[in-house]
Amino acid sequence: MDTNYYLGEDVLQAFRRAMEDEGESPTGKSILKALLKNAEISANEQVPICQDTGFAVVYVEVGQDARIEGALLEDAVNEGVRQGYTEGYLRKSICDPFTRKNTTDNTPAVVITDIVPGDKIKIIMAPKGGGSENMSRVTMLKPSEGLKGIEDFVVQRANEAGSNPCPPVLVGVGIGGTSEKVAILARRALFRKIGSVNPDPELDASERRVLRRINNLGMGPQGLGGRCYAMAVHIEKFPCHIAQLPVAVNICCHASRHKEITI
Amino acid sequence: MSEPVRLTTPLKEEDVKRLRAGDRVLLNGAIYTARDAAHKRLVALLDEGKALPFDIKGQIIYYVGPAPAKPGQVVGSAGPTTSYRMDQYAPRLMEVGMRGMIGKGNRAKEVVEAGCKHGCVYFAAIGGAGALIARCIKKVDLVAYEDLGPEAVRRMEVEDFEVVVVNDVEGNDLYQMGKKLYAVNE
């Protein structure tokens, strides 16, 4: 519930910084002001930032010395989602892909489990809205296309996404692995705090280049013209097959929502 | 930025013809909600030669699926959804009198052209500002398709709902105009 009511301090700061940017358009500034006001209302009144309270995506990191007793982990997560979305007056947005019949309680969640060292369990709740998720893409580039090819693909994706994913956005990029691995890398890249530095100097430089190129397209907040379309670009990489260069882009709307708890 | 224009629904042809891409508009009166699932049913009714569940002449359709209302609220958060999913249906509704659409994101060329032909404008509301927008919605009534849950057709009474004209009846496009103004060539 909290992830849908409260916007992270890093996002609020990014809005304020963009508002102070001399180059930001008057329209862009007025949109950022409205989004700050929106965040204030949602936090004070405990109502969702956005009506699309998302698909409940839950990352669970299970310490290999931890022991789960009783119910299945996935059932417990779904019960939590059911209660949270019902008691929190969050929108139920999950349906059958063909009949479009709503499941009425926002379950099932997408549960992604990792085994990690230790005896704790970390749960990251990261709801994802439909508008921004529709702009996600996975592609398999030719290895010869290299970093330049990857950067061109990401910039092109942002250009095509335009106003759809509710900018100012965060852009998560995954490089390497396989088609399934790269999609997870791109999503997890979004969990990094805005303003944090990528420890890999090559990726850090690439993040800055891609961010500049995306914002130079001039789309701005809500795509109505301005300098701040993207607040940050975050890249994660993983080794890949000699025949491949997988790339995934996961665009997150301004309501960059994720919250974690360790038990 | 120019001063906003205040308009009350139903819109007249001259109201719509005066608007230009980039104009800020404060909407008042009743607007109707529908997303893709409802649009599919509305167009099916027209194809069967049947009447729509509400009089669409001069009206605006808002692409929204609100969050549930908390006790004491009129409606939960209610920002716009992405409009391209309604592109295949919108021209058909313009033919029978729809004068405006509210959403976010680019429209297909066919929708912009149909808007010029039939006198229908496309407005954008701020995507993701659902809690703020809900404040200008004063009354909500169910009109049709309750089984669609958040996607049902509802009649909303709004006061000074701020939107901006993206596509006017001359085929201008604010998204393209904004990009041209602020793009930096490297």
Interface residues (C-beta under 8 A of the other chain):
Chain A: G23 S25 P26 T27 S30 I31 A34 L35 K37 N38 I41 S42 E45 V47 P48 I49 C50 Q51 D52 T53 Y89 L90 R91 K92 S93 R100 N102 T104 G130 G131 N134 G162 S163 N164 C166 R213 N216 L217 G218 M219 G220 Q222 G223 L224 G225 G226 R227 C253 H254 A255
Chain B: M1 A37 V64 G65 P66 A67 P68 A69 K70 Q73 G76 S77 A78 G79 T81 T82 Y84 K104 G105 N106 A124 I126 G127 G128 A129 G130 A131 L132 A134 R135 G149 P150 V164 L174 Y175 M177 G178 K179 K180 L181 Y182 A183 V184 N185 E186
